Amino acid sequence: MIDFTFTEEQEMFRKAAREFAENQVAPFIPEMEKTGKVPDGLVKALGKAEMMAVTIPDAYGGLGLGYTARLIALEEIARISVATAMMLQVFALGIEPIIKFGTEVQKKKYLPDLATGKRLATAAVTEATGGSDPTGIRTSYRKDGDVFIVNGRKCFITNSHIADTLTILAKNEANPKEFCALVVEKDMEGFKATHEEHKVGMRGCNTGELSFENLKIPKENLLGDEGKGLRVTMAAIGDVGRGGMVGCALGLQTACLEASIKFSNERILYGKPISNLQTIQNKIAEMKIDLEAGRLLGYRAAAIQDKGKPSSNEFAVAKYFTTEASQKAAKMAVDIHGGYGCMEEYAVSRYMRDSAVVGPSAGTSDIMKVIVARWALS
Ligand SMILES: Cc1cc2nc3c(=O)[nH]c(=O)nc-3n(C[C@H](O)[C@H](O)[C@H](O)COP(=O)(O)OP(=O)(O)OC[C@H]3O[C@@H](n4cnc5c(N)ncnc54)[C@H](O)[C@@H]3O)c2cc1C
């Protein structure tokens, strides 16, 4: 039997996540929009509310609630702040290789502090020569006794300047077919966070570049087998990365729909609220249909992931659909607001800018179509 309802525990978790987002995330938005920086208090609040602990097994200090719960949390947080959800999404992407491929020693060393927010994680794969094609990266490693020596640069990395625990991908200097996934700590010799980006949207979510200059990483920090690191990072991007972007997109879709309903019920034209106009109703109906369909796709993929089954194809479908739908929803929400939609005091102008940023991360829509076509044709 297929059950399309959430459990009582999941409903309670959604309520708690919604309250957290409305009461503790929303107050930071003006500062985030103005400065583009991540407020310290926001990271502390996320840790205190156990939002970083959701996917970490309870044996390592986490909540062990799984991926459906994670999607619920991201959806609720993104409904208020896509920038905050993005920070949390890539945090989980950074820790997933430790959860799935880490040794017992690595798990005990990192996961408890990550669960409380004492440590902040990210995943650093993308480079100027390797985004859609991760095999194009040029960051290289060589073994020297008990250490890996890594040289290279990463770009577009979320949490680049605030993360202290990073899972990175590097290519064997001597064999470009071999990759290693490694845990880097920001205090390691040779690590530097360099340029910080200024994005059109998701302001207050830190994105930037990293430089590794003879970065020395102890061999104990290798994740999975030596030479097989591409699988380690791509496995995490396939479900946790794509799934996280689905959460960001669903929250954004919800925010657009809610703002449109509120505005169209309040805005009076021809003596009546504009929600009486057929064109406005059509847009609201389209947003609602896309949200319902996107939630079915996203939560189906998360349910499959929670069963421990492969879910990356289902997440590719959901990521394509929801990120495209969130861009459509933001455009329609701005249109419904007429001239007010262009004014910064209306949140829909922020939603429009944020919607421009949800697309590329964890793979563009073109790449999702490549994956889905491969799945369909297999
Ligand atoms: C806000 C933000 C946060 C990010 N955070 C992180 C992070 O934390 N860690 C990290 O490692 N990366 C991160 N990224 C990087 C992200 O994963 C890449 O931007 C994405 O994979 C696309 O790579 P690219 O930007 O190099 O584009 P390119 O790969 O250069 O693509 C350029 C264009 O070519 C198209 N294209 C490429 N290949 C194909 C193909 N085979 N078929 C059809 N079309 C194709 C693309 O769709 C796109 O339109 C982030 C990006 C953004 C925008």
The ligand as a Tripos MOL2 file, in Angstrom:
@<TRIPOS>MOLECULE
LIG
   53    58     1     0     0
SMALL
NO_CHARGES

@<TRIPOS>ATOM
      1 C1         24.8610   29.3830   -5.2980 C.3       1 LIG1
      2 C2         25.7110   28.2130   -5.6680 C.ar      1 LIG1
      3 C3         26.2290   27.4050   -4.6740 C.ar      1 LIG1
      4 C4         27.0610   26.3410   -4.9920 C.ar      1 LIG1
      5 N1         27.6050   25.5900   -3.9760 N.ar      1 LIG1
      6 C5         28.5040   24.6280   -4.2770 C.ar      1 LIG1
      7 C6         29.1700   23.9120   -3.2280 C.ar      1 LIG1
      8 O1         28.9470   24.1330   -2.0450 O.2       1 LIG1
      9 N2         30.0980   22.9790   -3.5750 N.ar      1 LIG1
     10 C7         30.3950   22.6960   -4.8640 C.ar      1 LIG1
     11 O2         31.2330   21.8500   -5.0960 O.2       1 LIG1
     12 N3         29.7810   23.3580   -5.8870 N.ar      1 LIG1
     13 C8         28.8600   24.3190   -5.6230 C.ar      1 LIG1
     14 N4         28.2340   25.0130   -6.6400 N.ar      1 LIG1
     15 C9         28.6160   24.7480   -8.0200 C.3       1 LIG1
     16 C10        27.5390   24.0550   -8.8580 C.3       1 LIG1
     17 O3         27.4700   22.6960   -8.5230 O.3       1 LIG1
     18 C11        27.9270   24.3030  -10.3300 C.3       1 LIG1
     19 O4         27.7290   25.6760  -10.5900 O.3       1 LIG1
     20 C12        27.1030   23.4660  -11.2780 C.3       1 LIG1
     21 O5         27.4310   22.0990  -11.1630 O.3       1 LIG1
     22 C13        27.3190   23.9100  -12.7370 C.3       1 LIG1
     23 O6         28.6800   23.9620  -13.0390 O.3       1 LIG1
     24 P1         29.3020   25.2700  -13.7230 P.3       1 LIG1
     25 O7         28.8380   26.4530  -12.9660 O.co2     1 LIG1
     26 O8         30.7520   25.0560  -13.8760 O.co2     1 LIG1
     27 O9         28.5990   25.3270  -15.1700 O.3       1 LIG1
     28 P2         29.1110   24.5640  -16.4680 P.3       1 LIG1
     29 O10        29.3680   23.1470  -16.1340 O.co2     1 LIG1
     30 O11        30.2180   25.3350  -17.0730 O.co2     1 LIG1
     31 O12        27.8450   24.6690  -17.4120 O.3       1 LIG1
     32 C14        27.6240   25.7580  -18.3310 C.3       1 LIG1
     33 C15        26.3790   25.4500  -19.1540 C.3       1 LIG1
     34 O13        26.5780   24.2610  -19.9360 O.3       1 LIG1
     35 C16        25.5040   23.3580  -19.6940 C.3       1 LIG1
     36 N5         26.0110   21.9950  -19.7580 N.ar      1 LIG1
     37 C17        27.1430   21.4910  -19.1880 C.ar      1 LIG1
     38 N6         27.2900   20.1970  -19.4810 N.ar      1 LIG1
     39 C18        26.2140   19.8410  -20.2280 C.ar      1 LIG1
     40 C19        25.7740   18.6150  -20.8320 C.ar      1 LIG1
     41 N7         26.4820   17.4850  -20.6970 N.pl3     1 LIG1
     42 N8         24.6410   18.6390  -21.5600 N.ar      1 LIG1
     43 C20        23.9180   19.7710  -21.7030 C.ar      1 LIG1
     44 N9         24.2690   20.9600  -21.1460 N.ar      1 LIG1
     45 C21        25.4060   20.9960  -20.4160 C.ar      1 LIG1
     46 C22        25.0180   23.6990  -18.2800 C.3       1 LIG1
     47 O14        23.6890   23.2690  -18.0780 O.3       1 LIG1
     48 C23        25.1280   25.2080  -18.3040 C.3       1 LIG1
     49 O15        24.0110   25.7560  -18.9510 O.3       1 LIG1
     50 C24        27.3680   26.0720   -6.3520 C.ar      1 LIG1
     51 C25        26.8260   26.8770   -7.3530 C.ar      1 LIG1
     52 C26        26.0180   27.9300   -7.0400 C.ar      1 LIG1
     53 C27        25.4580   28.8000   -8.1310 C.3       1 LIG1
@<TRIPOS>BOND
     1     1     2 1
     2     2     3 ar
     3     2    52 ar
     4     3     4 ar
     5     4     5 ar
     6     4    50 ar
     7     5     6 ar
     8     6     7 ar
     9     6    13 1
    10     7     8 2
    11     7     9 ar
    12     9    10 ar
    13    10    11 2
    14    10    12 ar
    15    12    13 ar
    16    13    14 ar
    17    14    15 1
    18    14    50 ar
    19    15    16 1
    20    16    17 1
    21    16    18 1
    22    18    19 1
    23    18    20 1
    24    20    21 1
    25    20    22 1
    26    22    23 1
    27    23    24 1
    28    24    25 2
    29    24    26 1
    30    24    27 1
    31    27    28 1
    32    28    29 2
    33    28    30 1
    34    28    31 1
    35    31    32 1
    36    32    33 1
    37    33    34 1
    38    33    48 1
    39    34    35 1
    40    35    36 1
    41    35    46 1
    42    36    37 ar
    43    36    45 ar
    44    37    38 ar
    45    38    39 ar
    46    39    40 ar
    47    39    45 ar
    48    40    41 1
    49    40    42 ar
    50    42    43 ar
    51    43    44 ar
    52    44    45 ar
    53    46    47 1
    54    46    48 1
    55    48    49 1
    56    50    51 ar
    57    51    52 ar
    58    52    53 1
@<TRIPOS>SUBSTRUCTURE
     1 LIG1         1 GROUP 0 **** ****
